[in-house]
Amino acid sequence: MSTFPATRLRRLRRTGALRKLVGETRLDLSDVVMPLFVSPEALANEALPAMSRHTVDGLVREVDRFASSGVPAVLLFGIPEAKDDEGSGAWIDDGIVQQALRALREHFPELLLLTDVCLCEYTAHGHCGVLSGGEVDNDATLDLLARTSISHVEAGADAVCPSDMMDGRVGAIRQALDDGGHEQTPIVAYSAKYASAFYGPFRDAADSAPAFGDRRGYQMDPANVREALRECELDLAEGADVIMVKPALPYLDVVRAVRERFPVPVAAYNVSGEYGMIKAAAARGWLDERQAALESLTAIKRAGADIVVTYWARDLAAWL
């Protein structure tokens, strides 16, 4: 009689069909959001193609390439023609994001249009709010974020995504939306957004690097997870409908902690540095891009994210 254990876990790994049948975590196009950059002038990025800037017309053509493949949503970032100290290009009626929203809504009525709500791309100093005495003035920034959110929704946004990390901004935006007759518009809050080294390629693409100092006074300390849970709790109390962790891969423990604590949709942003590292390694032959990307995105889902914002969204349409 054999003494070998009756249980052989390898039995269900033997073929691809078996592995798929018993897979615990599923990557699905319906769960991903594609970030896109729109500006008055196009700017190609050959190394990181998903981080190219598009004109409004170019953005329509770009979305047309993948809209029918199953990618359900895009997240828009705008780079204005001119910047000022308040970041007024963020909320003006003919702002670059507002133009893009109208164009996309006309051409793709079923596509979910999400917008990043922050001032860093629009301010001359590159910080996420207005300045007072050389520091970001939290409370003075709230009204401007609310005005930006209203302008995005009136231009066609399905949801607004405040990423500034000002205290109280979800409540201010929720109040403004409700007062403006947009009580059905959801808020996707960047609730646990860390002061990370992984944003470098994004800041180049969005032209949003601060002219002085850094953002550690308002973005979160990478050492903290309990604080992230407090941020999420406050945002939900103020009216957030979805809470987000950013970045994703270095903060999978935070994604898991948020998932276990709150019974709400959880998003994670697979940020530019995570995308760029795999792209760079693949270009040198050190990694297989498709395999590494799929493994990374599966890890984010496995940690508990319901929604993944990723620059690989368009590629996933082909890979899956």
C-alpha positions, 0 to 999 in steps of 0.5 A: 500500500502506498504511503504517499498522501492521497491529496496531490495539489498538482492534479489541478495544475496539470493543464491550462483548462484545469488551472483556469477552472479552479483559479481563485482570482479573475482579471476581467476587462470590466474591472479596469480603467484606462488613464489618458492625458489630454492637452492642446498639443500632442506629445508621443511617448515611445518608451511608455506609449500609454502615457502619451499626450493627446489632443482632443481629436487625437483622444477620440481616435485613441479611445476608438482603438479600444472602446469596442474591446471591452474596456469600460472606463477612462480616467482623464488628466488634463494639461492646460495651455496656460497655468496660474497660481490658482489653477483656474484652467481646472474649472473653466468651461472651455478647459481641456478636460471639459472639451475632451469630455464633450467630445468623448460623450458625443462619440462614446455614449456608453463609455464611463468617463471619470476625471481626476480632480486636482490642481497640480496640472494647472497651477504654476507652482505644481502643488495640488492646492493654492498657496498661502505663505509658501504652503498649501492652504487646505481650506482655501483649496476646497472651493476650487476643487468643488468648482472643478468637479461641478464643471467636469460633471456639467461637461459629461463626467460620470464620476469625479475622482479627487486626488489632492489629499486635502482634508475635507475635500470629499465633503466639499465636493459632495455638498457642491454636487448635491446643491448643483443637482448632481446628487447621483454623481459618484465620488471615487476618492483617492483616500490613501494616496501616498507620497511615493517615488513611483509617480515620476513618469506620470509627472513628466506626462502630466507636467505636474512636478512641484516647482519647489518642495514636495507633497509630503505635507498632504500626501501620506507617509509610506510608513503608515497603514492605520492612518490610511484606514482613518483616511478611508473612514473619513472619506466615506463619512463625507460621502465617497462612493469608492475609495482608492489606494495609490500606488498599488504594488508597493501597498498591497498590504494597504489594499488588503487592510482597506478591503477587510475593513470597509464593505465598499468598492475598493480601487487601486491605481497601478501607477506610472512607475510600476508600469515603467519598471516593467516596460524598461525591464522588458525592453532590455529582455529581463522580463516578459512584459505580458506575463509580468503585467498580468501577474502584477494586475492579478496580485492587485486583484488578489489583494482585494481591489475591485477596480484597477486603474492601469496603463495596461488596460488597452493591452489587456483587451488583447491579452485576455 
